[in-house]
Amino acid sequence: MFLFTAVVTCNARALGSAQKLRILAAKYNVTSLLVFGDSGVDPGNNNHLPNTWHKGNFLPYGKDFGHSKPTGRFTNGRLSTDFVATALGYRKIIKAYLDRNLMEEDLLHSVRFASGGSGYDDFTANITVSGML
């Protein structure tokens, strides 16, 4: 999915409009965005994980997002994948899978499983190493 998102994003820039991005998505039958990754695309999943210190739930994170409150995103505002989702005509933001306000209908078009600091977690590192053997 990341690779597809990157390709679609690059193609959309080259084409120059959200409408053309939607055409590409229709051509390749893209019906949802499932986002995996680390802090670069974590929308706040880590806020709900008690055993991590990688959190974005304090200022300046979220300063330019919504009501100027920390969101758990490791940025001031929307993430790159939020812009892709908007261009595809889904929603303005992609919610965190662990968001307490996530509804079943949110899962139809987009959700994020990303977790900040995932590359530093021993469990994640073990999965990566095991997967390569």
C-alpha positions in Angstrom: 0.0 0.0 0.0 2.8 2.4 0.8 4.4 1.8 -2.6 1.1 2.4 -4.3 0.5 5.5 -2.3 3.9 6.8 -3.2 3.4 6.0 -6.9 -0.1 7.6 -6.9 1.2 10.7 -5.1 4.0 11.1 -7.6 1.7 10.6 -10.5 -0.8 13.0 -9.1 1.9 15.7 -8.8 2.9 15.1 -12.4 -0.7 15.2 -13.5 -1.5 18.2 -11.4 -4.9 17.7 -9.8 -7.0 15.7 -7.4 -9.4 14.8 -10.1 -6.6 13.1 -12.0 -5.6 11.3 -8.9 -9.2 10.0 -8.5 -9.0 8.8 -12.1 -5.9 6.8 -11.3 -7.5 5.3 -8.2 -10.5 4.3 -10.3 -8.3 2.8 -12.9 -6.5 0.6 -10.4 -9.6 0.0 -8.3 -8.3 1.6 -5.1 -11.2 1.5 -2.6 -9.4 2.2 0.6 -6.1 3.3 2.2 -4.6 1.2 4.9 -1.6 3.0 6.3 1.3 1.2 8.0 4.4 2.9 9.2 6.2 4.8 12.0 5.9 8.4 13.3 5.8 9.8 9.8 2.3 8.6 9.4 1.1 7.8 13.0 -2.1 9.8 13.6 -2.2 9.1 17.4 -2.1 5.3 17.8 0.7 5.6 20.3 -1.5 7.8 22.6 -3.4 4.5 23.3 -0.4 2.3 23.9 0.7 2.3 27.5 4.1 0.7 27.0 5.7 3.2 24.7 7.3 6.6 25.4 7.1 7.5 21.7 4.1 9.9 21.9 3.1 13.1 20.2 0.5 14.1 22.7 2.1 17.4 23.7 2.7 20.8 22.0 3.9 21.8 19.5 2.4 18.7 17.9 -1.0 19.5 16.7 -0.5 23.3 17.0 -1.9 23.9 13.5 -4.4 21.1 13.5 -8.0 21.6 14.5 -8.3 23.3 17.9 -4.5 23.7 18.4 -4.5 20.6 20.7 -2.0 17.8 20.6 -3.3 15.0 18.5 -0.7 12.3 18.8 0.5 13.0 15.3 4.2 13.8 15.1 3.5 17.0 13.1 1.7 20.3 13.5 -1.1 19.4 11.1 -2.2 16.9 8.5 0.0 14.1 7.3 0.9 13.3 3.7 -1.4 10.4 3.6 -4.3 12.7 4.8 -3.7 14.7 1.6 -3.8 11.6 -0.5 -7.1 10.5 1.1 -8.6 13.9 0.5 -7.5 13.9 -3.1 -9.1 10.5 -3.6 -12.3 11.9 -2.2 -12.4 9.9 1.0 -12.0 12.1 4.1 -9.9 15.0 5.2 -8.0 12.8 7.7 -7.3 9.1 8.1 -8.1 8.0 11.6 -6.0 5.9 13.9 -7.0 2.3 14.3 -6.8 2.7 18.1 -8.8 6.0 18.0 -11.7 5.6 20.6 -14.0 7.4 18.1 -13.3 5.1 15.2 -16.5 3.7 13.8 -17.0 0.7 11.5 -17.8 3.0 8.6 -14.4 4.6 8.9 -12.8 1.3 8.1 -14.5 1.2 4.7 -12.2 3.9 3.2 -9.2 4.4 5.4 -7.5 3.6 8.6 -3.9 3.9 10.0 -2.1 1.2 11.9 1.1 3.2 12.0 3.0 3.5 15.3 5.6 6.1 16.1 9.0 4.6 17.0 8.0 1.2 15.5 11.5 0.9 14.1 12.9 1.1 17.7 10.7 -1.6 19.2 12.4 -4.9 19.9 9.3 -6.8 19.0 9.1 -5.1 15.6 12.8 -5.7 15.0 12.4 -9.4 15.8 9.5 -9.7 13.3 11.6 -8.0 10.6 14.6 -10.2 11.2 12.5 -13.4 11.4 10.7 -12.4 8.2 14.0 -12.1 6.3 15.4 -15.5 7.5 
